Amino acid sequence: MSVAGDQSAAPSPEEVGAAYDEFGDLYALTIGDVGLHIGLWSRPGERAPAATLTDLANRAQERQTDHHLERLALTADDHLLDIGCGNGQPAVRIAERSGVRVTGITVSREQIALAGAAARAAGLADRVGFDHGNVLDLGFADESFDAALAIEVFPHLADRQRAFRETARVLRPGGHFLVSDFTARGTPPPDQVDAFRQTWLCPLPTTPAKVLEMADAAGLELVEVENQTQNLSFSGDLMELLYTQRKDAIVDRYGVELFDRMAPVVRLACAYTRDHLGYYLFLFRKPQ
């Protein structure tokens, strides 16, 4: 794909044409096949434009958090329960953009420390707090919250039905619950299933109909459902790319032995995610 001779000389039209004749398919496979152009990953003038794959992933997660906030339609007087709050940054973003109070819970004590630091850094520790907690046994009184959020938490649970009942219990009448879940597609090979479960610590995925059945049994009514499988599939491909691209950082943190051991597992798990896993976002309401 190089021009022989003077490297500062522009290629001739014939050379450009010959290169696209030979390598057009390669460009299409690596940068997209609808235009062979650089994509608009971030708009000019954005505060934090995407310049790397990690930046792009972070930008996508921020947009997803904003989408969750839109679906919940919170008001400044509301108190939101963030089930499985992770590092706390989504809760902080929601509080900044809506004025709500947020209580986040997680089963990871390391995440509690990170989340608390995020709230303090944002100056929101007075209305955004985090505790160690389990959705299967919520330590809150009945009807304590105006809304609840559980993003990619239920896929980890062996007893989703109990989690639905506990969440419904702590919601006030009229309160909304936004939950995501993985769903099964097709018949994946056993090695991909094993890799997925090893990577994400998840039982086998359920079906959209089963999620609706469990919510109904907990006394929740469906408001809307969104199929976001396309986002999950892209995230799986991106994870595989980033695992390879960020090898040095992963090795520094976990060692080369773990990197080498997990590399084939990640490839299989990403193939399973792309080809056999669905992703749905459900919005429920507790009846008045």
PyMOL commands that set and color helices and strands:
alter all, ss='L'
color gray80, all
select helices_A, chain A and resi 13-31+53-72+89-98+109-121+135-137+154-156+160-170+190-200+208-217+229-245+247-254+256-276
alter helices_A, ss='H'
color red, helices_A
select strands_A, chain A and resi 79-83+101-106+128-132+145-150+171-184+221-227+277-285
alter strands_A, ss='S'
color yellow, strands_A
deselect
rebuild
show_as cartoon
